[in-house]
Amino acid sequence: MSLIADRYASSQMRQVWSRESKVLKERELWITVMKAQAKLGLEISKDVLEDYERVKSKIDLSSIDRREAELKHDVKARIEEFNALAGHQRIHLGLTSRDVTENIEGWQIKKSLELTLSSSAQLLEELAKK
C-alpha cells in the first residue's frame, strides 16, 4: 500500500487492493478454471481440487517474495507457491499470466467502483437530509 492509501482509503478499499486479497482471488480463479476444465474433460480429480481448496487461504507473502526473487516472475512465483502447498501442478493450464492478472485487476476495479458508489450514495443521502 502507498502512504496515500494508508492515510485516505477506507479499510474495505485497502482490503480489495491488498496483496493478500490479490493472491486469494488468483487462487480462487485458478480453482474455478480447474473446475471448468474438469467438466470439459481434462483429468482433474475431485481430490486435487479439494487439495487446492484446502490450502487456498494459506498465504505466505515472504515465501512468494523469495520465489519471485529467484524466478524473476511474479505470477510464476505465485503459481509455484500454490502448487507446493497443494502438492500438485494442475493450476494455470492453458492460461497466460495476463489472463490471471487482468481478471483479478478487473475484479479489483469492479469492487472499488462498488465501494465508491455505495459511499457516494451514503454521502448524497446525508446531504439530502441537510
C-alpha positions as CSV (number, residue, x, y, z in Angstrom):
1,M,0.0,0.0,0.0
2,S,1.0,3.6,-0.5
3,L,1.2,6.4,2.0
4,I,-1.9,7.9,0.4
5,A,-3.9,4.7,0.6
6,D,-2.9,4.2,4.2
7,R,-3.9,7.7,5.0
8,Y,-7.1,8.2,3.0
9,A,-8.5,4.9,1.7
10,S,-11.2,3.0,3.7
11,S,-10.3,-0.3,5.3
12,Q,-12.6,-2.0,2.7
13,M,-10.7,-0.3,-0.2
14,R,-7.3,-1.2,1.3
15,Q,-8.5,-4.8,1.6
16,V,-9.6,-5.0,-2.1
17,W,-6.1,-3.8,-3.2
18,S,-4.1,-5.8,-0.6
19,R,-1.5,-8.3,-1.7
20,E,-3.2,-11.0,0.3
21,S,-6.6,-10.3,-1.4
22,K,-4.9,-10.4,-4.8
23,V,-3.3,-13.8,-4.1
24,L,-6.5,-15.3,-2.7
25,K,-8.5,-14.1,-5.7
26,E,-5.9,-15.5,-8.1
27,R,-6.2,-18.9,-6.3
28,E,-10.0,-18.8,-6.4
29,L,-9.7,-18.0,-10.2
30,W,-7.4,-21.0,-10.7
31,I,-9.7,-23.3,-8.8
32,T,-12.7,-22.1,-10.8
33,V,-10.8,-22.6,-14.1
34,M,-9.8,-26.1,-13.0
35,K,-13.4,-27.0,-12.2
36,A,-14.5,-25.8,-15.6
37,Q,-11.6,-27.7,-17.3
38,A,-12.6,-30.9,-15.4
39,K,-16.2,-30.5,-16.6
40,L,-14.9,-30.2,-20.1
41,G,-13.0,-33.5,-19.8
42,L,-9.5,-32.5,-18.5
43,E,-8.4,-35.1,-16.0
44,I,-8.5,-33.2,-12.7
45,S,-9.7,-35.3,-9.8
46,K,-12.0,-34.2,-7.1
47,D,-9.2,-34.9,-4.6
48,V,-6.8,-32.5,-6.5
49,L,-9.5,-29.8,-6.4
50,E,-10.1,-30.4,-2.7
51,D,-6.3,-30.2,-2.0
52,Y,-6.2,-26.7,-3.7
53,E,-9.3,-25.6,-1.9
54,R,-7.9,-26.7,1.5
55,V,-4.8,-24.5,1.1
56,K,-6.0,-21.5,-0.8
57,S,-6.1,-19.3,2.2
58,K,-2.6,-20.2,3.4
59,I,-0.9,-17.1,2.1
60,D,2.8,-16.5,2.9
61,L,3.9,-13.3,1.2
62,S,7.5,-13.8,2.3
63,S,7.7,-17.2,0.7
64,I,6.2,-15.8,-2.5
65,D,8.7,-12.9,-2.5
66,R,11.6,-15.4,-2.1
67,R,10.3,-17.4,-5.1
68,E,9.9,-14.2,-7.2
69,A,13.4,-13.1,-6.4
70,E,14.7,-16.4,-7.7
71,L,12.3,-16.9,-10.6
72,K,12.2,-13.2,-11.7
73,H,8.5,-13.6,-12.5
74,D,5.7,-12.6,-10.1
75,V,2.9,-14.9,-11.4
76,K,5.2,-17.9,-11.8
77,A,6.2,-17.4,-8.1
78,R,2.6,-17.5,-7.0
79,I,1.8,-20.5,-9.2
80,E,4.8,-22.4,-7.7
81,E,3.8,-21.4,-4.2
82,F,0.2,-22.6,-4.6
83,N,1.3,-25.8,-6.3
84,A,3.7,-26.6,-3.5
85,L,1.0,-26.0,-0.9
86,A,-1.5,-28.3,-2.7
87,G,1.1,-30.9,-3.7
88,H,0.0,-30.8,-7.3
89,Q,0.9,-29.0,-10.5
90,R,-2.5,-28.6,-12.1
91,I,-3.3,-24.8,-12.0
92,H,-2.7,-22.3,-14.8
93,L,-3.0,-24.9,-17.6
94,G,-3.9,-23.1,-20.8
95,L,-3.7,-19.7,-19.2
96,T,-1.2,-16.8,-19.6
97,S,-0.1,-14.6,-16.8
98,R,-2.1,-11.8,-18.3
99,D,-5.2,-14.0,-18.2
100,V,-4.8,-14.1,-14.4
101,T,-3.6,-10.6,-13.6
102,E,-6.1,-8.8,-15.9
103,N,-9.1,-10.8,-14.5
104,I,-8.0,-10.0,-10.9
105,E,-7.4,-6.4,-11.7
106,G,-10.9,-6.2,-13.3
107,W,-12.3,-7.7,-10.1
108,Q,-10.4,-5.1,-8.0
109,I,-11.7,-2.2,-10.2
110,K,-15.2,-3.5,-10.0
111,K,-15.1,-3.9,-6.2
112,S,-13.6,-0.4,-5.9
113,L,-16.3,1.1,-8.0
114,E,-19.0,-0.6,-5.9
115,L,-17.4,0.7,-2.7
116,T,-17.2,4.2,-4.3
117,L,-20.9,4.0,-5.4
118,S,-22.0,3.0,-2.0
119,S,-20.0,5.7,-0.3
120,S,-21.3,8.3,-2.8
121,A,-24.9,7.2,-2.2
122,Q,-24.5,7.5,1.5
123,L,-23.0,11.0,1.2
124,L,-25.8,12.1,-1.1
125,E,-28.4,10.7,1.4
126,E,-26.8,12.7,4.2
127,L,-26.6,15.9,2.1
128,A,-30.3,15.5,1.2
129,K,-31.2,15.3,4.9
130,K,-29.5,18.6,5.5
